[in-house]
Amino acid sequence: MSPEEFEATFCDALARVLVESGVSSAIPQELDAAGARLYHGTYLKYMSFFAWKFPSWLMSIASLCPYQDVRREIINDCVDEEVGDSDADGQCHIDLLYDEAELCGVSREEIFATQPTPAILACIHTWENMTRTLGWLPGYAAIAGLEIAMSEPAIKARERLIGAEAMAKANQDLGGVTFHQRLGMPEGSLKFFALHAYKDRFHGGGELAMLVKYAHTPELQREAIWAMTNSFKTYVLQAHEVRRLAAEAAGTVYQPRPALVS
């Protein structure tokens, strides 16, 4: 495939996994603000296992990669994740997660004392395995693909697949109520999701450009798409599990949504 064909095929494959996933990002409608805060805090608690491991997977890939521009892209991402992000007043992303969970009533001590469920642990070990045993490029596709999902080419691929109307409907999961209002929180107090939506679009675009640049053989292109697809399927398993646990903690039942395509 040409670089342009590879980018389109990669993003189309990514979009298909997303729209077939059935993952519902909406806070259950039956929860009041207090229940919504407990749901969100519990969600963050169980997502923390992924969040604090994510930079180490990127660094494993960087240690295998011979190309400076790719390593630079990875290091810039890891600075935001581990050191401090200028767009977050110098806070690193994992601290944003902990702070937001605490605002929702889930303390750092509770998060640190929590053990992952077997399903979450299996997902974590899958990513650990992919980044340490695959070549640097498919490993990068597996992990960077999770951020590339928010890049402009991936968003356009999703819209091509389900249509603009379905895309707009999918973006209304919160019923038109902004996230902080749904949780009964002051405006600007919840930064984790909003920041990641912005930063993943920024980092995801750079990561996609690196994959397109270096996946220059049919074999590398196939490996990259395979790794990304299976990584995203792993993320879907984790997403369902984390939302199930969040709903259970808030006293309700998680309901996956129908796939947007069949």
C-alpha positions in Angstrom: 0.0 0.0 0.0 1.0 3.6 -0.6 1.5 5.7 2.6 -1.9 7.3 1.9 -3.6 3.9 1.5 -2.0 2.6 4.6 -3.2 5.5 6.7 -6.7 5.1 5.4 -6.7 1.4 6.0 -5.3 1.7 9.5 -7.8 4.4 10.5 -10.7 2.4 8.9 -9.7 -0.7 10.9 -9.5 1.3 14.1 -12.8 2.9 13.5 -14.6 -0.4 12.9 -13.4 -1.8 16.2 -14.7 1.3 18.0 -18.1 1.4 16.4 -18.6 -2.4 16.8 -17.5 -2.3 20.5 -20.8 -1.6 22.2 -19.0 0.4 24.8 -21.3 3.0 26.4 -19.4 6.1 27.6 -22.6 7.6 29.1 -23.1 7.7 32.8 -26.3 5.7 33.5 -29.3 8.0 33.3 -30.9 6.7 36.4 -28.0 8.0 38.6 -28.4 11.3 40.4 -25.3 13.7 40.8 -24.0 11.8 43.8 -24.3 8.5 42.1 -22.7 9.9 39.0 -19.7 11.1 41.0 -19.4 7.6 42.6 -19.6 6.0 39.1 -17.0 8.3 37.7 -14.6 8.1 40.6 -14.8 4.3 40.5 -14.3 4.3 36.8 -11.1 6.4 37.3 -10.0 4.1 40.1 -10.0 1.0 37.8 -8.7 2.9 34.8 -5.7 3.9 36.9 -4.0 0.6 36.3 -3.9 1.3 32.6 -3.0 5.0 33.1 0.1 4.5 35.2 1.3 1.6 33.0 0.8 3.5 29.7 4.1 5.5 29.8 6.1 2.5 30.6 4.8 0.7 27.5 5.8 3.7 25.4 9.3 3.7 26.9 9.7 0.0 26.2 8.9 0.8 22.6 11.4 3.8 22.6 14.1 1.5 23.9 13.7 -0.7 20.8 13.2 2.0 18.2 16.3 3.2 16.2 14.7 6.4 14.9 15.2 9.6 16.7 12.0 11.3 15.5 9.9 8.5 16.8 11.7 8.5 20.1 11.2 12.2 20.4 7.5 11.8 19.8 7.3 9.2 22.5 9.4 11.2 25.0 7.2 14.3 24.5 4.2 12.1 25.2 5.8 10.6 28.3 6.7 14.1 29.6 3.0 15.0 29.6 2.1 11.6 31.2 4.8 11.4 33.8 6.5 14.8 34.4 4.1 17.7 33.7 1.9 19.1 31.0 2.0 22.8 30.3 -1.7 22.5 29.2 -2.5 21.2 32.7 -0.8 23.8 34.8 2.3 21.6 35.0 0.5 18.6 36.4 1.2 15.2 34.9 -1.7 13.2 33.6 -1.8 10.5 36.2 -2.0 13.1 39.0 -5.0 14.6 37.1 -6.7 11.3 37.3 -6.0 10.9 41.0 -7.2 14.4 41.8 -10.4 14.0 39.8 -11.1 10.7 41.5 -10.7 12.4 44.9 -13.1 15.2 43.9 -15.6 12.4 43.2 -15.0 10.8 46.7 -12.5 8.1 45.8 -9.2 8.8 47.7 -5.7 8.0 46.4 -5.3 5.6 49.3 -8.3 3.7 48.1 -7.0 3.6 44.6 -3.6 2.4 45.7 -5.2 -0.3 47.9 -7.4 -1.6 45.0 -6.4 -4.8 43.1 -7.2 -5.2 39.4 -9.8 -7.8 38.6 -8.7 -10.8 36.5 -10.1 -9.2 33.4 -8.2 -6.0 33.9 -5.0 -7.9 34.8 -5.3 -9.9 31.6 -5.6 -6.7 29.5 -2.6 -5.1 31.2 -0.5 -8.2 30.6 -1.6 -8.3 27.0 -0.2 -4.7 26.4 2.9 -5.6 28.4 3.5 -8.6 26.1 2.8 -6.7 22.9 5.2 -3.9 23.7 8.0 -6.2 24.8 7.8 -9.1 22.3 6.7 -7.5 19.1 9.0 -5.3 17.0 9.0 -1.6 17.8 6.6 -0.6 15.0 3.8 -3.1 15.7 4.3 -2.4 19.4 4.0 1.3 18.7 0.9 0.7 16.6 -0.7 -1.2 19.5 -0.2 1.5 22.1 -0.2 4.6 20.0 -3.3 3.4 18.3 -5.2 4.0 21.5 -4.4 7.8 21.1 -4.6 7.8 17.3 -8.4 7.1 17.8 -8.8 10.8 18.7 -6.8 12.1 15.7 -8.5 13.9 12.9 -8.0 11.1 10.3 -9.5 8.5 12.7 -12.5 10.7 13.5 -13.1 11.2 9.8 -12.9 7.4 9.3 -15.5 6.8 12.0 -17.8 9.3 10.4 -17.3 7.7 7.0 -18.3 4.4 8.5 -21.4 5.4 10.4 -22.4 8.7 8.9 -22.5 12.2 10.2 -25.9 11.8 11.8 -25.0 8.7 13.8 -21.7 10.3 14.7 -23.5 13.3 16.2 -25.9 11.1 18.0 -23.1 9.0 19.5 -21.5 12.3 20.8 -24.7 13.1 22.8 -24.2 10.3 25.4 -24.6 12.8 28.2 -28.0 14.0 26.9 -26.7 17.5 26.1 -25.7 18.1 29.7 -22.0 19.0 30.1 -20.0 16.6 32.2 -19.4 18.8 35.2 -23.1 19.5 35.4 -24.0 15.8 35.2 -21.8 15.2 38.3 -22.9 18.4 40.1 -19.4 19.8 40.0 -18.2 23.4 39.4 -17.3 24.2 35.8 -13.6 23.6 35.1 -13.1 21.2 38.0 -13.0 18.1 35.9 -10.0 18.2 33.6 -9.0 14.6 32.9 -11.3 13.7 30.0 -11.3 17.1 28.4 -7.5 17.3 28.5 -7.0 13.8 27.1 -9.5 14.5 24.2 -7.3 17.4 23.3 -3.9 15.9 23.9 -4.7 12.6 22.2 -5.7 14.5 19.1 -2.3 16.2 19.2 -0.2 13.2 20.1 -2.3 10.8 18.0 -1.7 12.9 14.8 2.1 12.8 15.4 2.0 9.1 16.2 0.0 8.3 13.1 2.5 10.2 11.0 5.4 8.2 12.4 3.6 4.9 11.7 2.8 6.0 8.1 6.5 7.0 7.6 8.1 3.8 8.8 5.5 1.1 7.9 7.1 1.1 4.4 6.7 -2.6 3.5 3.6 -4.8 3.2 4.8 -6.9 6.1 5.2 -3.9 8.5 1.8 -2.5 7.4 0.1 -5.8 8.1 1.8 -6.2 11.4 0.9 -2.6 12.4 -2.8 -3.1 11.6 -3.0 -6.5 13.3 -1.3 -5.1 16.5 -3.5 -2.0 16.6 -6.7 -4.0 16.0 -6.0 -6.5 18.7 -4.9 -3.8 21.1 -8.2 -2.0 20.6 -10.1 -5.2 21.1 -8.2 -5.6 24.4 -9.1 -2.0 25.3 -12.8 -2.8 24.6 -12.7 -5.7 27.0 -11.2 -3.4 29.7 -13.7 -0.7 29.0 -16.6 -3.0 29.5 -15.1 -4.3 32.7 -14.3 -0.9 34.2 -17.8 0.4 33.4 -19.4 -2.7 34.9 -17.4 -2.1 38.1 -18.4 1.6 38.1 -22.0 0.8 37.7 -21.9 -1.9 40.4 -20.4 0.6 42.9 -23.0 3.1 42.1 -25.8 0.6 42.6 -26.9 0.1 39.0 -26.2 -2.2 36.1 -24.0 -1.4 33.1 -25.8 -1.7 29.8 -23.6 -1.9 26.7 -25.1 -0.1 23.8 -25.9 -1.7 20.4 -23.0 -1.7 17.9 -23.3 1.3 15.6 -22.6 -1.0 12.6 -23.0 -4.7 12.1 
